[in-house]
Amino acid sequence: MNIREATQSYEGWMRKCNKVIEADLRLKHQQMKKDLFLFFRGTYYRWAQLFPEVCPKLARAPKVLACGDLHVGSFGTWRDGEGRLSWGVDDFDEAYPLAYTNDLIRLASSVKIVTDCEQLTIKLKRGCEAILDGYEQALRTGGRPIVLAERERYLQKLGIASIKPSREFWDNLNRLPGVSGALSRGLKAILQKTLPSQAHYKLVRRKAGMGSLGQPRFVAVADWQGGCIAREAKALVPSSSMWVAGRIGSGQGYYQEAMAGAVRSCDPFQRIMGGWLIRRLSPDSNPIEIADLPRNRDEETLLHAMGMEAANVHLGTKRSVGSILKDLRKKKPNWLRAAAKDMAKAMEQEWNKYRKL
């Protein structure tokens, strides 16, 4: 199966699992042709096919409930139940029982790709060492939530302290046209449950993400007690790994299980309801793109934290921790860098074929 056939097959499978916004899917195709990293992010379904072929031994490593689509753009901030700013993996759309190596190699492959296009300056060898150091350290110690408000120096090293919330966030959201007639009664009821009982809200459609572009997203925006609040509902599609396995499932998949099992200080507004991912939207509850970080960031600390957060997620599969540590001890020193190069090369070859279509 080539990239064209894989894309057609996967998108046909998506339509069987849930409704798809065709215009958003066409936009996704356009963006994937423009940029290798956007292609990488938008084609996890192809990665899921290629990984066992390119890295057969590594794909047979001990299994965990993995993130699946882990990369340097998979991390963001949210407010926990105490209002503290937390940081970590913010997307579990592709969560699935996989070899623990899948997440580490995909994360390292994304480092290779963004380094080649000069969005990161760290050498791949050092970047892989930082990821593995953070990962092993967190596995051995049982992990810890990354609550940035409690670790000010750590926050400064990550460079996240320098990111200013968008002043146009609420204006941009409120400018979106209303779509109240497009929502089912069930979804309206779900969104109403997540808002204060007396809040008067406007319903809008939102385009966001890359891998999930094409999945319906609706937002309830309300003016509440002197400021704006918002709740987003995103229709969920099962992990691409189910497509690879030839299975059709419900939208919920493993999202809730992966999120609940991870070592983290959770966003109390983020939950699965009726096949929809519900979450609070605000200027400080958003993914953080590498390109948005200031140039005076500590990239080694950032990748170390990403490795720790990967372990925080994998620690949800407690029975596998001993097997993973044993497996890591057997690995050659440069195994992650070599695998990352192989997979980044394979995905670049796919991109070169795809943009000629």
N, C-alpha and C positions, 0 to 999 in steps of 0.2 A: 504494500500500500504506500503510495507516495503522498506528499503533503497535500496535494489537491484532493485526492480521494479521501484522505484522513479528515480533512476539514469538512468536506461534504457529508461524510458519514457521521462525524461527531455532531454537526449542526442538525442533521436529520434526527439524530437520537435526542438532542436537546428538545426539539419540538414535540417529541413524544412524551417527554418528562414534564414539560411545563410550557406555558405561553412564552413566545419570544417576540421582542420588538424588532421587526425586520430592518427598519431604518437605522437603528442603533447597531445592528449586526453589520450592515454595509459600512457604517462609519468605522467600526472596529477593523474591517478588512483594509480600509484605506490607511489607517494609522499603522497597521502591522507592516505594510509595504514600505513605509517611510523610514523606519528605525528598527535596528536589530533588537534593542532592549524591549521595545514595545511588542515586537514579534515574540520574543522570549516570554513576556508576561501574558500575552494573549493566546498562547498555544500550549498550555500545560497538557492538553490532551495528546499532543504529539510527543512531548517529553515522556509522558506515561507509557507511550508505545516504545520509544527509543531506549530509555534507560536500561531495561533488562537486556537489550541487544548489545549496547555499547559497553555496559559494565555488568556482565552476567554474574560474576562472583560477588560483587558488592551488592547486587540486587537481592542476593540470598542471605543477607545479614539478618540478625535478630529483628523481629518486627515490633513496631510500636503503633499507636494511633498517631500518625504523623500529620503535620500541616499539609504536606503534599506540595502545594505551590508556594514554596518559601523562597524569597529573594530579598535583595536589599531594600525594595520598596514595599515590603509586607509589614512594616512596623509603623506604629503610630501612637498617639496619646489619647487618653480618656480620663474622665474623672471617676474616682471610685466612690463607694458609699459614704466616705468621710469628706468628699470634695477634693481629695488629694490628686495631683497630676500623676498618672501612671503611664508607663511606656511598655510596649511589647508587641507581639504579633496581633494584628487587628483583622485578620481574614482567615477563616477556617472553611471557606467554600469547598476546598479540595481535600479536606480531612478524610483519611482512609487508613486502614491497617497496612502499613508498608515497612520495608526495611528502614531502619533508622538512618542509614546512609543516604537515602533519597533526599531528605531535607538538607543534610550537610553539604552534599554535592551540588544540589540546586542552588543553595545559598552561595557557595564558593564559585560556581559557574557564573552567577550574576555579578560577583565581584570581578571576575575576569572580563566580562563583557563591558561593564561600566568603567573599568580601568582602561581598557583599550580605547574607549571613546572619551577618556580624560575627565570623567566625572568623579573618579577617585584617583589618588596619587600613590597609594600604598602598593608595594610590590605584592604580587599574588602569593608568593611563598610566605611572606610575613602575614598577609591577610588570612591565609589558611591556618597558620599557626595560632593566630589570635582566636579564630573561630573555635578550633579544637581545644585550646586552653580553656576558654570560657565554657565550652560544652562539658568537658570532663570535670572541671572544677564544680560546676553546678550539679552534675550527676552524683558526684562523691559526697557533696554536702547536703543534698536534698533540695537544692534550688532555693530561690527566694524571689518574691515579687519585686519588680523594679518600680519603686515609688519615688518619683523624681523629687517631689517636695521634701522628702526626708533625706535626700543625698545631694545637697546643693553642689558640692564639688564635682561629683559624678555627672550631674546634669550639665555643668559648664563644659566638662571635657567632651561630652557627646555633642556639644554645639547646639543643643535644642533650646537652651536659654535665650539664644540670640534670635530665634524665630518669633516674629511678631504676628499675632493673629490678624487675619485679613479684616481690614476695616469695611470692605465691601461685602463680607460674607452674608449678612442678613439682607442687604439691599439686593444682592444677586438672587438670593432665594425667593424673596418676596416679588421680584420681577417676573418670575416664571408664571406662565398662564395657568389658570385654574383648570382642574380636570375632574371635578366631582362626579360627573356623569359616567366616568370610565371605571369607577371602583365598584366592586361587588359589595353587597351589604355586609358580608362577613369581614372583609378587609376594613370597611369603615368602622365596624364595631371594635375590631382589634385596635385600630389607631385611637379611637375614643377612650378605650380602657387605659392607654398609656399616657393620656394627657390629664391635667387637672379637670375636675368635673364641670367647672363653669367656664372653661377656656373656649373662646370662639376662634375657630381655626379655618385656614384656607388650605385646600388640597392642591398640590402641584405634582407634575412629573419631573423627575431629575435624571440627568445623564451623568454617570460617574464610573470610575474604575476602568480597568482594561480587560482583565480576564473575564469579568462578569458583564461586560458591555453587551447589551442585548437582552439581559434579564430585566423585567419591569421593576422600576423603582418609583415609589410615591412618597411624598413628604407632606405631613400635616404641620403647618406653620401657624403659630398663635402669638398674639401680643398678650403677655401675662404678667401682671403685677410690675409694670414699669419696664419690661424688656421682652425680647422675642424668645420663644422656645420652639423646638422642632423635634418631630419624631419621623424617622424614615422607615419605610417597609420595602424590603427587597425580596423579590420572588427567588426562592432557592432552587437550584438544579443540583442533582447528586454529583458526587465527584467524578471526574473524567475516568478515574480508575474503574468505575463501574461500567463505563462504555467499553474500555479495553477488555473487561471481563465478559462483555456481552450481556450485561444485565440492565434492566430498567428499574429504577426505584423512586421513592418519594423525594420531595425537595429537601426534607430535613436532613437526610443522610446522617453523617457523623458530626455535624457542626456542634450541636449542643454538648455532645459527649466530650469532644476535644476541648471545648472552651471550659466546661465544668471541671474536667480532670486536671487542667493545667495549674501549675503553681503561679497564682497571680492574685492581685487585688482587683476583683472584677468590677466592670461597669454595671451598676444595678439596673440600667435601662436596656441592656442588650440581652435579648432572648429570642427564642424561636416560638412563633405562634401561628398555627395553621399553615405551615409551609412557607411562612414569611420570616425573614430576619428583621427584627425590630431593634432600632438603636436610636439613642439621642444624638442629634446633630448640633454642633456648636463650633465656633472658631478654634477651640482647643481640643476638640474630639475628632481628630482627622488623621489620615495617613500622612507620613512625613517622607517626602521625596528627597533622595540624595542631592539633587540639584538645588534644593531649597536650603540646605545646610550651609552655614558660613564657611569660608575657606580656611579659617583658623581652627577648624575642628581637629580633634584627636581621632583619626580614623582607626588606629589600632584599638583604642578603647571602645569605639563604636562597634567594630566587628567582634570584639571580645564579648560585649553585651549581647549582640545578636546570637552568638554561640550559646551564651547562658540562657537566653530566652528560648532557643530551640530545645535545650535540655529541660527547661521549665514545662514545656508542652509534653515532651517525651516522658517526663516523670509521672504523667497521668497513667502510663502503663507500667506500674511499679514492678510487676513480675519480670520485666525484661531488663531492668537496670543492671543486674549482675552479669547477664549474658552480654550486654553491650560493652561494659567495661572490660570483660574478658576478651571480647572480639577486638576492641581497640588496642589492647596490649599486643595482639598478634600482627597488627598492621605495620607495613613498612613506613619509614619516616615521612615520605612525600606522597603517600597514597591519595590524600585529598586533593592536593594540587594537580597530580596526574589525571585523576578522574574529572576534575573540574575543567581542565584543558580539553579532554576528550569530549565531554558533553557540550562545552561551549562551541567547539569546532563543529560538532554534529548539528547543533541548532543553527549555527551560522550558515552551514551548507543548505539546511532546509529553508532558511530565509532567502538565500540567493535564488533558490528555485521558486519560492513563493512569489517574490516580487516581479518575476518574469511572466506570471500568469495573466 
